[in-house]
Each structure stands twice: as C-alpha cells, then as structure tokens.
Amino acid sequence: MAAAASGPSRNAPARRFLDVMPPGTAPEPPRGRDDTGISPMPPDSGPSPGRPRRGYTRPLYRRLAVQPSRPADFARSAPITPEPPDDDDDGGAGRSGNGEAAVAVSLAAEVVELRRQLREVSHARDELQEAHLSAEAELRLSRDRAPAMVSAATTAAASSSSSGSSSSDAGATTPRMSPLRLPHTAAAAAAAAEASRQAAERHIEELQHLLYLFASPLTLPRLDTAAEVEALHEAGNSCFDIEVQVASVTSVSQAVIERDLWIHISAHSGDGGNSLILEEDKNSLGEHARPLALAGLEELLRTGGGVHCAFLFLAACESEKIARVFHAAGVQNVVYCPTEVHDSRARLFATSLYGALSKGLSVEQAFAKARCAAKLSGDEAQYGLLSTHHLQLRPPPRGSPSQVWLPHGPHRSFLKRKVEDFVGRMDTIRFVLFYLGISKRRFVLLHCTTPLGRSATLKEVAHLVTAPGRKFSGQSRCAFFPSEAPGGLLIVDDIDTLTDMEREKVRQHLEVEGSQLLAGSRFDDSGQPFHDHGKPMLVELPPLRNEEAAELFLRRCRRPLMLQDMVSPKELGGRDPKKVLDRSDALHFLKQPIKAFSGAPGRIRRAVDDWASRGSPTLYGQVAKLAASACLPMITGGLPSPLCLPDLTSKDGRGGAGARPRSSSRRWR
C-alpha cells in the first residue's frame, strides 16, 4: 500500500473510483471491453442484489430462440446493446460450457459487421478513384481539343469583328471586337463545337488504323496482351489508332479485306508452324482454342476476291509458313518469326519496329533497325520480312502527341489486385469463362466448403475477362461488389453474407439487360434468393493438385531448395548437401510431402512465409509440421480463427445429423 501511495500507477483511476463509492458498496465491473476486445465475463458469485449485471452479453442463440447454422444470421439479427438476463434465468449455472460458444458467435457477428463496413469504405475509395480518373480524362480531352476550339473561336471572332467594322462605317455604334477575345454567344459556341468535331475527324483520318488481333486460350501459355497494347501505344507516338479484337476465323477474314488497314496478330502456332491457333469468336473469353491449318487459312484468304491489307505483323513462333500464305494471298508486307520467340522478346521487337515507323522510316528500314536492336540486346530469336511494295507511314498529325485524340485509346479497368503466385485452376476457370462467354449465362456461382482460394480465383477471372479486346474490357464493364457495372459483369464474393439491402442491390443489377453475375460462396445453394433472375450455373472449386501445390511452394520460397532439404543425412552419402536442386528435381521431391497441405493454397502460403521468417532452416522432415502449424491461422488482435468456431446447431456444440458442415471458408483477411 505504501508503494502504491508513493507515486502514480496504472491502478490510480481505480482508487479514485473507489473513493467516490458509498461505504460498503462493491464496485461494478467496468462497461465496455478489456484489452483483448472481449466483453468481461460475470464473476462466479453472480450479480449484485437488485442490480443487473453489466458488460455481459447472453448467448445469442438463447436470446433469439433460433438455431442458425451460419454466423451471418447472428450478425443480421443481433441487437446493438447487450440485454440483462431474464428473471427465469438459471443465474449462471451451466454457462461454462456455452460461454466460449457465445463469445465465438459474438466475435463472428462482429467480424461480419466489420467486413460490411470494409466493403463500404472500399466502395467509397473506388468511387473517389474513378471520379479522379474521370476528371483527369476530361481534362486531357479538353486540352486535346483546345487548339481546334481556340482556332474556331478566333475565326468566329474575326468574322464578327469584320461585320462590326462594316456596321461602324454605316453609322452604327457597335464596338470592334478583338480577334483574341472569345465571343460569349450561342452561335459562337456552336461554331467552336463544330470546328472541334471536324478537327477530331481530321485527326482520325490522318492516323493509321492498326487492328490488333490476339488469341490466348487458357490451354496454352498466356500472352500478356495488355502490356503489348500499352507498349504499342507508347511506341506509336500517337501515329496509330490501335483497335483490339479477339483473333478468330471471322475477325481475320473481315480484317484482311479492308483496304489501308495494318494488322498485328499475336497468337500461338501449332504443329511446328503448320497451323495458327485462334479462338472461338469475338465474344470468346479464352475457354476454347480453334486451330486453323494452312490449307484452311489459304482457302479463307483467297475466297471473296483475296486480301487488300498492306501490312501484317505475325507475332507467333515458327510462323514462316503461315506468313508465306498471307503474302501469297496478297498482303504486301509481312513481318514474322521463323523461330521460337518469348512473349517479352517479341513485344520489345514490335515496340522497336513501330517506334521506327512512327519516325518516318519505311518498313524495310524500320525492320532492319528493330532486328539490329534485338540482336544487340541478346534476343536469340530470328525475324523475317516478306515485302513486295515500298510502304511508309503517313506523316503524323500536326501538333504534339498530347494534342492528338485517339478514338481507340487504351481503356483500363480498375479491379482488385491479383494474388501473387497464382497457380493452377485452369479447368475451373475454363468452366466459368464458358458460362460467362459463349454460353452467356446470367448467374455463375463458384463454391467450395473449405478455404481453397476462392477469392484469388475470382480476381484472376476478373483480370482475364477485362483484358483489352475481351467482352468486359473498358471502364464500368466489370466491377467487384459493392461497385456497380450496369450491363456488365458484377463479381460478389461471399454472397451468402450479404444483407437484405445488399441482395436487393444485386437483384437490381441483374434486371439490367446484358448484366451478368459471378458470385463466390461456401455453399451451392446460396443462389436461391436470385432464382427469379436466372438459374445459377454451379462451378465447384477443387483443391490444388499435387503438382500445382508443389509449384506454389517453390514460388513462395525465398531461397532455392538444396539437397539437404529433401534427402535425409543418411541418404546423402558422399553427395554435397548444399547442392542446389533444379526445378524438376525439386518438384519431384515435393510431390509426396506436399500432400500434407490438402491442396489449400492459403495454408501453403502461410507455411512457407513462416518458414522464411525463421531464416529458412533445413526443410527435411519439416513439411508436415509446417502444414500443421498453418492449419489454424490467427488474425490481428488476438481473435480466434474461424476454424475454431463451434457448431451451435446442437446443444452440445458438436452438430447433429442434419447440421450443415462447418468449415473455414469464411476468410479472415
């Protein structure tokens, strides 16, 4: 006591509280929450006489007299303030078994509410970002059109000035208007708008139309078309009007008959260069590949009077035979790759080629310069040119590049960032893209009862369908809920946790013509509230295969695996334990121990990150332990993981025969 009175301590507020209490009165437990964020439990002695207990919330399932199977049901029905116990309460008897269950359910309800608030904050942030980008786009557009508007206004002002001078000679008192002063009249504004429109049309006529056709089916290595289109826009120096479409039989046949059109085809070749791999149609999302053999390509090009385009860049491996078919059909200049070429190397070569063309060089000169730059930069691929006509790009439009308006400029979709090191899921994604693309289903539901990377898969699908030229490319064509995409694709994760108001918002989206919905859920029956707007197409998300799980494990490692990580000391023999394993050997050694993760990508990420945080010690014999340690993750603040939530569908908390299986797919991020 003397020590406590000698100076301030953390108990000082408690002593002041005791000083103002009447004699013989015990202090009440503090209201609110302690440091752990959990409401304090009542003492074993029970409540004070004549006074209800404070700071203690009765179990929600007892207050509501229901037996819900999901924590979201508690979140939608829980009152804001705790209620005191009824007079017929048992006074705390038998609560020791249900206390932990009540706390767990209360925490789950709070987490659902926090996630709802997080969605609102994210929606507000996205709206501010879209408004900012829209304002910047309008500012750039006004700057682009400003020279033409000023010129038109100056002309109108000069005309008005000359008419004023004539009337002044006749005795009128109209003052003479300066040519540099913009007239504030409706006629002058209309004249300026018409002049701006005509200037924009002249800019379009002066630009060279470049049609970018791409085919990147999921069954083949993915092409980074977005990066290539952006690189071509920068290299073209505003000399090209680049339009992006999916490369299909129909789009190729229509493109080659258009006069003065330049074509760029980015695709794969098959059968050693004897076929060109295209996609199904213009609405394809990459779910199917359509090989076009040389005989079929030759027939397609020669029917209907042949081809009329003057330039073709064929960015495909081993495409010399295909290029000769195009050249024989009438394409005057064809650039191709006779050898295998990496996607990034082909992109750099195309950037150099179009950059040289925009500077006024001919096709032959630009090709020679781009090939020399590729050789000096270490590109081992070969490039070829078939040319029978001198071709040179028209001079660029007058003015700086910032003053040129591009009608087919790049349109970006602002989506959630993709998950790093995403592997596998190609079969599942193909089903989803088939329903959204060719099948045109209105509602697709991706479900899994355990945490298997459902949110990461939805993000991957979103970035695939919004690639340039795809069905949902462009702003406001694809969005994550609660953002809006009228007439486009709306992606809703955890659709089983939506409130009634949020469900109504999703229904309003489905009522718009052309709108589609891609949702993620734990259960396959979460689409019942939306059955009036279409039958949901169910796609189940399976665990990762052993090969995919091993690939993810290697990608997350911060150091290469060595022989001592995979082989016991007894089996090493005279081999060097520090020998670095190549990728194929490491995948082979990981196939068996990786089964301990049950194909859950989240567990693999947490386990490898935890292993790396401890300095990446020797891995031999530790894979199963890493998998076990990553099974029960904890979230910030010390709250228990949803894996630990008990099942309250029965009185003993163990579930009953008809209980819905409990799982951990309600992710805590």
PyMOL commands that set and color helices and strands:
alter all, ss='L'
color gray80, all
select helices_A, chain A and resi 2-6+12-19+60-64+71-77+95-169+186-206+225-235+249-255+294-302+320-329+343-358+363-376+401-403+426-436+454-465+495-497+500-510+528-533+546-556+563-566+569-572+583-590+593-597+601-613+623-629+642-644
alter helices_A, ss='H'
color red, helices_A
select strands_A, chain A and resi 208-214+240-246+262-266+268-270+275-279+289-293+311-315+333-336+384-387+443-447+478-480+489-492+516-521+537-540
alter strands_A, ss='S'
color yellow, strands_A
deselect
rebuild
show_as cartoon
